[in-house]
Amino acid sequence: MSCDVLIVGLPPAAGCPSNETWRAAAEFVQSRLAGRFGSATRFEYVDLFSPEMTRYPEIEALVAEGAALPIVVIDRVARFVGGKLNISAIERAVAENLSPGAPAPSATEASVL
């Protein structure tokens, strides 16, 4: 069993230190997930305005509808939208998805991919 995690953030602003970017925060999340779940998680980070976003029109639609960044998608479901990257909450959501008989996403969570 495996779990896909996608984080969509903003590209860094000019002059922003490289350790204070959405990508740096996402890389920290990735290292925590890898440390806890090993190869059971597949991780991707994408900047909103990058060419890679063409693979995620559903995410672009969420943003066009007013969704705030970052957006954390776990197994094709937007689980966390806006605010900060809450590593504990992301780890819990991944653990739930990796567990047999995991509960279905709540009504407020939408399948986006």
C-alpha positions in Angstrom: 0.0 0.0 0.0 1.2 3.5 -0.8 0.1 7.1 -0.4 0.7 10.0 -2.7 1.3 13.5 -1.3 1.3 16.6 -3.4 1.9 20.1 -2.0 1.2 23.2 -4.1 2.8 26.4 -3.0 4.0 29.7 -4.4 7.3 30.3 -6.0 9.7 32.3 -3.8 9.6 36.1 -4.0 12.7 37.9 -5.2 15.2 38.2 -2.4 13.5 35.6 -0.2 16.1 33.4 1.7 16.0 29.9 0.2 15.2 28.4 3.6 12.1 30.5 3.9 10.1 29.3 0.9 7.2 27.0 0.4 9.5 24.5 -1.3 11.8 24.4 1.7 8.9 23.8 4.0 7.6 21.1 1.7 11.0 19.4 1.6 10.9 19.3 5.4 7.5 17.6 5.3 8.9 15.2 2.7 11.8 14.3 5.0 9.5 13.7 7.9 7.1 11.5 5.8 10.1 9.5 4.4 11.5 9.0 7.9 8.2 7.8 9.3 6.7 5.9 6.3 9.7 5.2 4.1 8.9 4.2 0.5 5.2 3.9 1.3 4.8 7.6 0.4 5.4 9.3 -2.9 5.9 13.0 -2.6 5.8 15.9 -5.0 6.0 19.7 -4.6 4.8 22.0 -7.3 5.0 25.8 -7.5 1.6 27.3 -8.6 2.8 29.1 -11.7 5.2 26.4 -12.9 4.9 24.4 -16.0 4.2 21.3 -13.9 0.8 22.8 -12.9 -0.5 21.8 -16.3 -0.8 18.3 -14.9 -3.1 19.6 -12.1 -6.0 21.6 -13.7 -8.2 20.7 -10.8 -5.8 22.5 -8.4 -5.7 25.5 -10.7 -9.5 25.5 -10.6 -9.5 25.4 -6.8 -7.2 28.5 -6.7 -9.3 30.3 -9.3 -12.3 29.7 -7.0 -10.4 31.3 -4.1 -8.6 28.5 -2.4 -5.6 29.7 -0.5 -2.1 28.2 -0.6 -0.6 25.9 0.3 -2.8 23.1 -0.9 -2.0 19.6 0.4 -3.4 16.8 -1.7 -3.3 13.2 -0.2 -4.3 10.4 -2.5 -6.1 12.7 -4.9 -8.1 14.5 -2.2 -7.4 18.1 -1.2 -7.1 17.6 2.6 -5.5 20.9 3.7 -6.0 24.3 2.1 -4.4 27.5 3.2 -2.6 28.4 6.4 0.6 26.7 7.4 1.9 23.2 6.6 0.9 21.3 9.7 3.3 18.3 9.7 1.4 16.4 12.4 -1.9 16.7 10.6 -0.3 15.6 7.4 1.3 12.6 9.0 -2.0 11.6 10.6 -3.8 11.9 7.3 -1.1 9.8 5.6 -1.2 7.2 8.4 -5.0 7.0 8.0 -4.7 6.4 4.2 -2.0 3.7 4.7 -4.2 1.9 7.3 -6.5 -0.8 6.0 -10.1 0.3 6.3 -9.2 4.0 6.5 -12.3 6.2 6.7 -13.5 8.0 3.6 -12.7 11.7 3.3 -15.2 14.0 5.0 -17.8 16.0 3.1 -15.6 19.1 3.3 -12.8 17.3 1.5 -13.0 17.2 -2.3 -11.4 14.7 -4.7 -9.4 16.9 -7.0 -7.4 14.7 -9.2 
